[in-house]
Amino acid sequence: MIDFRPNAYVWAQIRDELKARIARGTYRSGQVLPSETTLVEEFGVARNTVRKAIKALREEGLITTVPHLGSFVAESVPPSSDETAN
């Protein structure tokens, strides 16, 4: 579980944590992310909160979701805005 900041949406904080894990290589290209159930338990939030975070990652092109199989880290993760600023 993480210490959530009161001034930001919880789903956005979960999205940011998952993005950081992808950037650090905790979740590598092509690797399946933990299930929604696992993330709900880890973060102590409602399933819809996790779903919103996953949806945001999918919209950013960081993950792909295959029905009945799960969400996977994209094969080519787009560079973060931090990397392109240099």
C-alpha positions, 0 to 999 in steps of 0.5 A, a space after each residue: 500500500 502507498 501513502 496517498 496524497 490528499 491533494 490528488 486523485 487516488 486513481 492518478 496516484 496508482 497510475 503514477 506508481 504503476 508508471 514508475 514501476 514500468 520505468 524502473 523495469 519492475 514490469 518489463 515490456 510484454 510482461 503481464 501486470 498484476 490482476 485487478 484483484 491483486 492491485 485492489 488488495 495491494 492499494 486498498 481501494 475499490 476495483 473501479 479506482 484500479 480500473 480507472 488507473 489501468 484505463 489511463 495507462 492504456 490511453 497513454 500507450 503504456 499497456 495493452 489489455 487482452 480480454 480474459 488474459 490481462 493487461 501487458 506492458 506495451 512492447 515499445 513504451 513511449 518515452 516519458 515527458 521527462 525524457 523528451 525534455 532533455 
